[in-house]
């Protein structure tokens, strides 16, 4: 089907998109129209820095169906001024801020010292444990490092969070689930070469499964050539997960929507 003409009457929620991206500047109204047509009822726009988080919160005032996550991405920690974290803490109290992050760790890029990334990851987790606001985890080539910090944090108290755009193996998924985390899949699970990731998705308990786009990045199959990725394209990812779980799409969609409201409970407010 044409990328801009995806029609779907099954409600879905995109739990992770970067609607603040400059790739959407000038076309954001069209993107939102496509999103509505595709049945994406609500979206969480994910902050990666103080400025990005501020823009995400602004978008929540423009679009009633958009919510925000506020935080500092591991690859932006070196750019954070000393007072930026205090601003994130303050913004987390905004009524439409439903999550913290995107936080986590990244060994693929070397923009930021790893110890600094760990410091900010720890800050997000501790703020989550203090406030009850869930946190959103970015993980790239650092599975054990992520696990070590989550295990340490779990000793302090319960964890409320999601492993976003999950690409780990079955063992990693099981350990994250045991720690209380949700698992979210983006367009990569649809790629033809990623059967092993679909096999992992098939094992995730239904009550811990989420779906996202990570737009404007990583458009799902069969729209991989489309730039930018947009929330409307998530229908393909949801269908892929439904197939992996051997469920009708409406059933899978309803389950993931209920899971979204359970984890990001501020969306009910």
Residue pairs with C-beta under 8 A, 6 or more apart in sequence:
1 7
3 223
3 226
3 232
3 233
4 30
4 34
4 232
5 37
6 34
6 37
6 38
6 232
6 233
6 235
7 37
7 38
8 37
8 38
8 39
8 235
9 39
10 39
10 249
10 250
10 253
11 39
11 41
11 253
11 254
11 257
12 38
12 39
12 40
12 41
12 211
12 234
12 235
12 238
12 253
12 256
12 257
13 40
13 41
13 42
13 43
13 44
13 211
13 256
13 257
13 260
14 35
14 40
14 42
14 43
14 44
14 211
14 212
14 213
14 215
14 231
14 234
15 44
15 162
15 164
15 184
15 210
15 211
15 212
15 260
15 264
16 44
16 46
16 69
16 102
16 136
16 164
16 165
16 184
16 186
16 212
16 213
16 214
17 43
17 44
17 45
17 46
17 212
17 213
17 214
17 215
17 230
17 231
18 45
18 46
18 48
18 52
18 214
18 215
18 216
18 217
19 28
19 31
19 43
19 45
19 56
19 59
19 66
19 215
19 231
20 45
20 47
20 52
20 55
20 56
20 59
21 215
21 216
21 228
23 216
23 227
23 228
24 31
24 216
24 228
24 230
31 230
31 231
31 232
32 63
34 230
34 231
34 232
35 43
35 230
35 231
35 232
37 232
38 231
38 232
38 233
38 234
38 235
39 235
40 231
40 232
40 234
40 235
41 65
41 257
42 65
42 66
42 67
42 260
42 267
43 65
43 66
43 67
43 231
44 66
44 67
44 68
44 69
44 98
44 99
44 264
45 56
45 59
45 60
45 66
45 67
45 68
45 69
46 56
46 68
46 69
46 71
46 99
46 101
46 102
46 136
47 53
47 54
47 55
47 56
47 68
47 69
47 70
47 71
47 72
47 88
47 101
47 102
48 71
48 72
48 73
48 75
48 76
48 102
49 72
49 73
49 76
49 79
49 80
49 84
50 72
50 80
50 81
50 84
50 87
50 88
52 76
53 68
53 69
53 70
53 71
53 88
53 91
54 87
54 91
56 68
56 69
56 70
57 68
57 70
57 91
57 94
57 96
57 97
59 66
59 68
60 66
60 67
60 68
60 94
60 96
61 96
66 96
67 96
67 97
67 98
67 264
67 266
67 267
68 94
68 96
68 97
68 98
68 99
69 97
69 98
69 99
69 100
69 101
69 102
69 136
70 88
70 91
70 92
70 94
70 97
70 99
70 100
71 88
71 99
71 100
71 101
71 102
71 103
71 124
71 135
71 136
72 80
72 84
72 85
72 88
72 103
72 120
72 124
73 101
73 102
73 103
73 104
73 138
74 103
74 104
74 105
74 106
74 112
74 117
74 120
74 121
74 138
75 106
75 109
75 111
75 112
76 111
76 112
77 112
77 116
77 117
77 119
77 120
78 111
78 112
78 113
78 116
80 120
85 120
85 123
88 100
89 127
91 97
92 100
92 127
92 131
92 133
95 266
95 269
96 266
97 133
97 266
98 133
98 134
98 264
98 265
98 266
98 267
99 133
99 134
99 135
99 136
99 264
100 124
100 127
100 128
100 133
100 134
100 135
100 136
101 124
101 135
101 136
101 137
101 138
101 164
102 136
102 137
102 138
102 164
103 120
103 121
103 123
103 124
103 125
103 135
103 136
103 137
103 138
104 117
104 121
104 136
104 137
104 138
104 139
104 146
105 114
105 117
105 118
105 121
105 138
105 139
105 140
105 142
105 145
105 146
105 149
106 112
106 117
106 138
106 139
106 140
106 141
106 142
107 114
107 140
107 141
107 142
107 145
108 140
108 141
109 140
114 145
118 145
118 149
121 149
122 149
122 153
124 135
125 135
125 149
125 150
125 153
125 159
125 161
126 153
126 156
127 133
127 135
128 134
128 135
128 159
128 160
128 161
129 153
129 156
129 157
129 158
129 159
132 160
133 160
133 266
134 160
134 161
134 162
134 263
134 264
135 160
135 161
135 162
136 161
136 162
136 164
137 146
137 161
137 162
137 163
137 164
137 181
138 164
138 165
139 146
139 163
139 166
139 167
139 168
143 168
143 172
147 172
147 175
147 176
150 159
150 176
150 179
150 181
151 179
153 159
154 179
154 180
158 180
159 179
159 180
159 181
160 180
160 263
161 180
161 181
161 182
162 181
162 182
162 183
162 184
162 210
162 263
163 173
163 176
163 181
163 182
163 183
163 184
164 184
164 186
164 212
164 214
165 184
165 185
165 186
165 188
165 212
165 214
165 218
166 173
166 183
166 184
166 185
166 197
166 200
167 188
167 197
168 176
168 200
169 196
169 200
170 199
170 200
170 203
173 183
173 200
173 203
173 204
174 203
176 183
177 183
177 204
177 205
177 208
181 208
182 208
182 209
182 210
182 259
182 263
183 204
183 208
183 209
183 210
184 209
184 210
184 211
184 212
185 197
185 201
185 209
185 210
185 211
185 212
185 237
185 241
186 211
186 212
186 213
186 214
186 218
186 220
186 237
187 213
187 214
187 218
187 219
187 220
187 221
187 224
187 229
187 233
187 236
187 237
188 194
188 197
188 218
189 197
189 198
189 201
189 220
189 237
189 240
189 241
189 244
190 220
190 221
190 236
190 237
190 240
191 220
191 221
191 224
192 221
198 240
198 244
199 244
201 209
201 241
201 244
201 245
202 244
202 245
202 246
206 245
206 255
207 255
207 259
207 262
208 259
209 241
209 245
209 255
209 256
209 259
210 256
210 259
210 260
210 263
211 234
211 237
211 238
211 241
211 256
212 234
212 237
213 220
213 229
213 230
213 231
213 233
213 234
213 237
214 229
215 228
215 229
215 230
215 231
215 233
216 227
216 228
216 229
216 230
217 228
217 229
218 229
219 225
219 226
219 227
219 228
219 229
219 233
220 229
220 233
220 234
220 236
220 237
220 240
221 236
221 240
222 236
223 229
223 233
223 236
226 233
238 249
238 252
238 253
238 256
239 249
241 252
241 256
242 248
242 249
242 251
242 252
242 253
245 252
247 255
260 267
261 267
261 268
